[in-house]
Amino acid sequence: MTTTALVTGASSGIGAALARLHAAKGGNLLLVARRQDRLDRLRRDLETDHGVSVHTIAMDIGGVGAAAQLHRQVKEMGHSIGILINNAGFGGRGHHIDRDLTAEQAMIELNILSLMTLTRLFAADMVAAGGGRVLNVGSTAGFMPGPKQAVYFATKAFVNSYSRALNEELRPRGVSVTVLAPGYVETEFAQVADLHGTHLTRSGATAESVARIGYQAMMEGKLIAINARGLNVALNWVVPLVPRRLMLKLVAALQSKSS
């Protein structure tokens, strides 16, 4: 495999695990994240272990205009991106009116606007080149409202919906769009989002196991990938039957700190 994959949020967690999977298949990589030191370590490991070409760009793609700037920079570097993996994102727990407004706006910038911009620009390039693949990392959170993480759940609802709609639009033009919607994953995300100590974190999947499911689904052109059979059944057959107000209370309870 010589296809170059661009991975955002590549310095740790699911992003790094996806990069390793692609490199193991012989694919070249363009890794994007904020932390240059971690990108450099990952680049060295991948080049040494798999003999692939790895380039890095240290950038906060959540800033205004940053996603479009990244696209321009990639084009100027002469890279042709055959796979786009939009993994960058963050969450935050707490009552919406008590959380910092700037942080909530930044979450929307990164989780929605940057993802949409990168998908729009690189998918157009893929259509022009005759094909490609997009993997957007959503969440099971996108299937329901999330009291105590109201903005985060809403951003992931966008990712889940947007990705599935684009799959329908782009498949006839040679581009597949897959959404990876995992449940709780044991990564740095939980610390950043202040989830440690909540009922959500009692059990979680590893980044590596989630990445394997997402990568395989992307390569097979699937519409959506959920990382556990039980979650799949619950989201498709149980959640739709639960009364709305009861579901809100259940989700809020899951995000409460254990006493």
Order of alpha helices (4+ residues) and beta strands (2+ residues): beta-alpha-beta-alpha-beta-alpha-beta-alpha-alpha-beta-alpha-beta-alpha-alpha-beta-alpha-alpha
